Amino acid sequence: MALRFGDKVSTAATDYGTVLLDERNGQYWELNPTAGLIVTTLLAGGDETAAVDALIAEFGIDRTRAEQDVATLVEELRTSGLTA
């Protein structure tokens, strides 16, 4: 499923990954390059399988690890209240 943040969540790419800012409370998250790639893939309309494939292509990790990383990040984003 594609990812969509709430209208009060901003994203910015940095040299070190991606930063998310929750404008409702001023809290921010600095995502490492792996998490940034997952978020970028999902925000572009890709599903979780596309994010897994992107991780494998970019970082050469095995599929099981990539699937776990994607599932964990997506769950954390949902439970944090950042997603719409």
Secondary structure, 3 states (H helix, E strand, C coil): CCCCECCCEEEEEECCEEEEEECCCCEEEEECHHHHHHHHHHHCCCCHHHHHHHHHHHHCCCHHHHHHHHHHHHHHHHHCCCEC
